[in-house]
Amino acid sequence: MLEVEVKYSVDAFAALEAALARWGAPLGPPRRDADHYFNAPDRDFARTDEAFRVRSVGAKNYVTYKGPKRDRETKTRLEIEVALAEGEEAAADFRRLVTHLGYKPSGIVRKSRRVAHCERDGFPLQVCLDEVDNLGRFAELEVVAPEERYEAAKALVLAAAHELGLTQVERRSYLEMVLATSAGADAG
Amino acid sequence: MLEVEVKYSVDAFAALEAALARWGAPLGPPRRDADHYFNAPDRDFARTDEAFRVRSVGAKNYVTYKGPKRDRETKTRLEIEVALAEGEEAAADFRRLVTHLGYKPSGIVRKSRRVAHCERDGFPLQVCLDEVDNLGRFAELEVVAPEERYEAAKALVLAAAHELGLTQVERRSYLEMVLATSAGADAG
């Protein structure tokens, strides 16, 4: 399956919250994500445009691989996510395991996320309102679609973003932005 | 933690079953293990004496890293194991995920395993009676011990093996043996 995704920088969430309510897509309660990213021993994911991370959401843990982005307008890419055992120990053990395989921690992204779900044109659309530590506010729209529905899914997320009044496209990942920020801080 | 382990080839299990009963360590019911091993993109685990596998035991799944063996008498090594989500789909997804990271399937080991637990000299000792598909019967004795109790744990597993009458030491992993067998079959 493909993760067909667009991301926008936003100044405030109020207008988005109102639009989602009109769509009949209420936002869930905020959750805290801690995403630990790793770089590979055999290639540089910053160059190959891949990502490998362990995400902890409360007690739940997930390991995720993301392939290179497919086009220039969206952040569409292959995504494979598998749940690990719950709890801090399982997450720490898995991070230690991949370190022994040669993976190096590349950065941690922490954010508060609220998620709304709705259906549009037969696709399950997910809208995330993110407050990312030290970065600011963002809205992500995402559809998970099979390869053969890629173009339709892409048109749909772009139309939905337009309808929500989103204009400031952000193509960089949160990890790239966090690393750019800390590099700036280091330089300063 | 270290996995302090010895393995022996055995002709039959009857004498071992009787000895374990005398120890008050009854064998659990047989379970089927399917171990999918992978080789790394940046090094050859057969040369570095490491192992990386996804084990499925019924619906349960585990991902395991094993470091190089520490000594010549036992199979002692670092072991990190983390449970994945249950079910065949999670195991298949995880195997697909590591393939995208560049790992290559190196072999599958399938076996029926019965496990007995007992305590000896304050250590929790695990005895496994394994019938490995196409390889035969083996007994494994294992203690998981902290680094500082390595020598005591090693002495204990060797003494317990002696007491059980085990003599035919097998240092090779099941994977190595499976690969040797299939290489022979290929050559024939």
Interface residues (C-beta under 8 A of the other chain):
Chain A: A40 P41 D42 R43 E50 F52 V63 Y65 G67 L78 I80 E81 V82 A83 L84 A85 A90 D93 F94 R96 L97 H100 L101 G102
Chain B: A40 P41 D42 R43 E50 F52 V63 Y65 G67 L78 I80 E81 V82 A83 L84 A85 A90 D93 F94 R96 L97 H100 L101 G102
